[in-house]
Amino acid sequence: MKTTIGVFFGGRSTEHEISVLSACQAMAAVDPDNYDIVPVYITKQGHWYTGEALRDTNNYRDPAKMLEQCEEVYMRPIFGDYNLYPVNGKGLFGKTKPVAKLDVAIPVLHGSNGEDGIFEGVLETIGIPYAGCNTHSSANGMDKITMKMILASDGVPVVDYVWFTDKRWFERRDELTEKIEKSLGYPVIVKPSNLGSSVGIGRANNREELNERVADAARYSSRIIVEKMVQNLQEINCSVLGDADEYETSVLEEPIKSGDILSYDDKYKGGSKDKLGMHAAQKRIPADLPQSETDRIRFLAGETFRVLGCHGVSRVDVMIDGDTRDIYVNEINTIPGSLSFYLWDAVGLPFDKLMDRLVKLAFKRKRDQQSKTVSYDANIFAMGGIKGAKGSKLK
C-alpha cells in the first residue's frame, strides 16, 4: 500500500511564490511507485485548496482560473484526524466525506506563517507525522535574534549585533543609534528578524542610511536586528539532514552575489531563464575552499542544527571574513528553498531519495513521540473538589 503525502505550500508570506516553486519541484521528485501525492496549496489569504492543477507551475500565471479546477479544503484540529475535508461538501446523512486521508505531511512553506513554527503547531495539534523542524526549533531558527542568542550561548560564532523593536527605535532612536555606532560601527546590515529570502535587508553606511534601512525593515517585522558587516564577505551554504542526535552534512556551495549582499534576485533568478527557485541561483558546487575551512563550516552547520534541535533537512548559511578568514554562522533555513536537493544530489543522494528520507524521518519522530508521557490518567475533579473553585463544596 502506498503512503499518502500531503505537501503543504504557498501561505501568507512574502516568500509565497518561492514556496510554490520549491513544492512543485519536490512533488515532481517523489517516487510515484511508493507514494501518492496530495498537494495542499494555501493562498495568500489563507484558504486551502487541493487538486492536480496545483502541481504545474504554469497554472499559477492565472491563479483564479487554476483554483476553479481545485477544491477548497480544511483539516479539523482534532488529534488523530488526518483527513482533508471539503469546505462545502456534505455526504450521506449530512456527513462530510473526506477528500483525502493523509499519512504524513511535508511542509514546504517558506517564511512567516509557515517556517516559523505557526503551521507546525497546527500539525502538532492534529498529531500527523510531518517532516522538518518542530514548533520550537522552527520558531527559534526563524527569528534571527533568538537564533543568535542561542548559538552564541553554546559557543557557535555569530557576528556582533544590536537588536530592538520598531516601537523602541521610534521612541529611543538617538540612544540606539549611538549604541550601534559605538559597538558596531559602519557599515552595518539591517534585517527584519523573522523573514528570509533577503526581503527587507539592506546595508547602511551612515546615520541617514541607517534610518532608511530600519524604516524598510520595520515594514516587515516588529523586531529588527542590526549586524556588523563582514568586510570582503564570502558566503557559504551547507545543508544538514537528519535529527539533532544523528545527522549528516552536505557538500558546500558558494552562491554568487551581484552586490554587497545576496539579493532576492541572486537567490531565485540568478540570470537563468530555464530554471526557477534556488536551483536557478548561480553558485559554485563544491565551494572552492581549503579543506580545513570546509571541515570547519560543516562542523558549524551540524552544531547549529544540533543546538537548535532541528529535524529533517535545513540549510545553514555562514560568512567568511575574507581578510581574517574568521567564520560566522549567519542563519539557518529550516525549510530551505528547493529543500537544498542540489546539495544532496552532488553527494549521491538524488531528490527522490531525499524525499524518501524526509518521510522516514517524519515517521521516526512520531514513533519517538509516542514513547513519551504527555498526560496522566487521573481526574483531580473526582477527588473531593478544588479549593476556591466557584460552586465547589470544600471538604
N, C-alpha and C positions, 0 to 999 in steps of 0.2 A: 504494500500500500504506500502511495506517495505521501510525503509530508507537504502540507499546505502552508506556504509562506505568505504572510501579509507584509507587503513592502509599503511603508508609510512615507510620504514625501510631500513637498510643496511647503505649505504652512504660512503662518502670519509672521513673515520675516523679510528683512531686506535681502536675504540670500535665497529667496523663493525659487528663482529661475535656476540657480546653481544646483539646488536640491533636485529639481526636476531632471536636469541633465545627469546628475550622479545616479539617481534612482533608475532611470531608463537604461543606463549602462549596466547597472547591477542586475536588473531584471533580465536583460538580454544575455547575461553571462551565466545565469542559473541553469543547471543541467535539467532539461525537461523530463528525462527518464526517471529522475529521483524526486523531483519537486513539482508541485503546482504553484503557480504564482497568482496572487490576488493583489492587484495594485490598489492602493488607497491614497487618493490624491486629496490633500487638504488645501482648499482655496485660500486666497489672501484674506477672505472674510471669515475663514474658519469653518467652512462647510466641507463635509467629507463625501467623496464620490468614488465609485469603483466602476470598472469597465475596461474592456480590451483597448479602447481608443486611447487610453491613458499611457499606453506603453510606447507610443510613437511620438517622438519629439516634434515632428512636423505638425501634428494636430494642435500644438499649443500656440500656433500662429493665430488661431481663431478660437480662443477658449470657450466662448459662448456656444459655438457650433459643436465643439468637442463634447461639452457637458450634456448637450442634448442626446448624445449617444450613450450617456452613462447614467448610473443610478445613485441617488443620494442615499447615504447610509450612516449608521452610527453604531457604537458599541455601548452596551449597558455597563455602568460602573459597579458590576456585581462580580464578586470574586468567583472565578471558575467558569464564567460565561465567555467563551472565546468566539462567539458568533458576531457576524456583521448583519445588522437588520436594516431593511428598507425604511426610509423615513415615512413614506406614505403608504406602505403596504399592509394589508390585512388579509389573513388567510382564512381557513375554515374555522367556523365558530368564533370569528373575531380575533383569532390568534395570529400573530405576525410570524410568517415563515422566514427564517434566515436566508440571506443572500448567499452566505458562505460561512463555513466554520474554519477558523484559523488554528493551526497547531503552534505556530511560532511567529513572532513579529520581528521585522528588521526595520528600525527607524533609519531613514536617510534624510533627516530633517536638519538642515544647516542653520546655525544662528539661533536667534531668540525664539522662544516658544517651541523649541524642538531639540536643540543641542544643549540647552541649559538646565535640563532636569525636569522641566514642566511636563513634557509629554511622557517622559519616563515614569513620572509619578502616576499618570493615568494607567500605564501598562502595569505598574506595580499594584495598583488598586484592583485591577482585573485579575492579576495573577498569571497572566500569559507569559510563557518563556519569551525572552527577547534578546537580541544581540546588542552589544555595546555597553557603555558605562551605565551604572545605575543613577538614581536621582542625585545622590550625594556627590559622587565623583564627577558627574556631568556639570552640576552647579559650580563646584569648585574649579573645574577645568575651564569653564566658560568665562568666569569672572577673572579678568587679568590681575586684579588687585589681590583677591583672595588666593589665587593660584600662586602668585609670587610670594605672599606671606608664608604659605605652607611649604613651598620649595625651599625658601631661604632658611626656614627653621630646621630643615633636615639637611642642610649643607649643600643643596643644589645651587650653583651660582646663577644669579639674576642681576640685571643692571640696576643701578641706583634709580629710585623713583620717588615721586611725591604724588599722593592721591587726595581727592576731595570730592564732595558732591557739588552739583551745579548751584544749589542754593548757597552753600558755604562760599563758593567762588564769588558769587554776586554780592555777598554780604562782607567778605573779607578779602577782596581781590588784591589789595596792596600788600597785605600781610603774606598771602600765599605766593604772590609774585616774588617778593623778597626771599622767601624760603626757597623757591625754585632756583632763583639766580644764585643764591649763596651755596646751596647744596649740590646743584646740578650744573649750572652754567649753561650758556647757549653753545651750540644748537641743542634743542630737545625735540622729542617726538610726543605728540599729544594724541591720545586714543580714548574712545569710549571704552568702558571697562568690560562690556559684555557683548561685543559684536566681533564678527570675523570678516574674512574676505577683504580686508583693508578698507572697510567702509568707515568714513568719519575720521580717518587717520591723516595727520599732516605734520610737517616739520615747521618749527618756529626758530628764527634766528635772532629775534629781539622781542621786546615787550609788545610792540604793536602786533606782530605776527602771533605771539602767544595768545593775546586776547582774541584774535580772529580764529585761531585753531581751537581754542577752548569753546568758543561760541558754536563752532561747527560740530564738535564732539557732543556738546550738550543737546543738540537736536536729536541725538540717537540714544543717549543714556543719561541717567541722573548721577552716575558715578564716573569720574574721569581720572585717568592716570597720565602723568607726565613723566617721561623717561629720559635719562641721559642718553644722548645719541652716540652710538658707537661709530667712531670715525673709520674711514676706509673699510666699510662694512662688507662682510661676506656672509650670506645667508645659506644655511644648510638645513635640509629636512631629512628626518628619519622616521619610518613607520615602526610601530610596535604592535605585535599580535599575541593575544593570549589573555591571561588574567594577572592580577597583581602578584600572585605567587609563582606563576610559571609562564614565561613569555619569551619571545624571540624578537630580534630587531632586524630590520631590512637593510638593503643597500642604501647608501646615501645619495641624495640628489642636491644639485645646486641650481635653484631657479635663476633665470636670467632676468634681471630687472632693467627697466628703461630709465629710471631716475634714482633718487636717493633711497627710496623705499620701494618694496614690491607692491605695485598697484593692483587694483581690481582687474584692469585690462591685462596686465602682465600675467596674472594668475589664470584667467579664464578665457582669454582670447589668444594672446601670445603670437599674434600675426598669422595664425593658422586659419585657413578657410575651410579645411576639411574636417577639423576636429573642434570639439567644444568641451568646456569644463577644464579641470586641472590637467587632463591628458593633453590639452592643446597648448599649455604653457611651455615656453622654451626653457629647457633645462639641460644640465649635464648629468648623466647617469652612467656610471657612478661618478660622484664628485671627485675632482682631481685634488686629493689631499694626501699629506704624508700619512703613513699607516698609524702613527701614534695619535694623530688628531682624529682619524677615522674611528679608532678604538675608543677614544675619549668621548666622542659625540654619541656613539652607540651606547656607551655606558650611561651617559647622562640622560639619553632618551629613555632607556629602560628604568632608570631611577625615577624619572618624572612620572612614568606610567605606574610604577610601584607605589611611590609616596602618595599619589593622588587616589590610589585604589581603583585603577582603571580596568576595563574589560573590553574584549572584542578587538577591534582594530582602531588605532589612533595614529595621528602624525604629530611628532614633536618638532618644532621649528627652533633652531639655535642660531646664534650670531657669533661670528668670529671677528675680533678686532684685528684688522689687517696689519696694524703696527706692532701690537704686543703679542698677538696670537692667543689672547685670552678668549675663552669660550663661555658663552652665557646661554641659558635656556630662555627663549623669547616667549613661547606659548605652546600649548597643546591643543590640537583639534580632535576632540573626542569623536566626532563624525566627520572625517576628512573628506574633501572633495574627491569624487570618483572612488572613495574608500581606499585611496592610495594603491589601487590594484597594480599600477605600473611599477611601483617599487617592489612588489612581491613577485610580479611576473619576471623581473630582472634577476631574481634569485631562484627561479624554477618553480614558483607557485602561481599557476595561472589563475585568472579571475574566477573561473567556475569552482576551482578548488578552494579559493579564498572564501567564497560564499558558503561552501560546504563547511569550512572550518567555523565560520561565524554561527551557523545553525547548530553545530555540535557544541560550541561554547555556550550558546543560549540554553540548551537542554542540560548541560553540565551544571551551570549556575542554578537552574531550577531544582535539580536534584540536591545540590548542596543546601539550598534554602529550606528544602523540606525536612532536613535533618535538624533544623533549629527550632527552639521553642518560641512561639510568638504570642501565646496566651495560656492562661491557666484554666483548667476545667473546674471552676469554682464559682459560686454565686454568693457574693457577700450580702446581697439583699435578702437572702434567706437565713441570715444569721442573727436575726433579732432586731433589725432596724439599724439606722445610721444616725448618729448623733448630729442634731442640728438640721436634719432634712425636714422640709415642710410637710406636715401631715404625718410624720413618723411618730411612732409610740416608743419612747425610750424605755429600755429595760435594764 
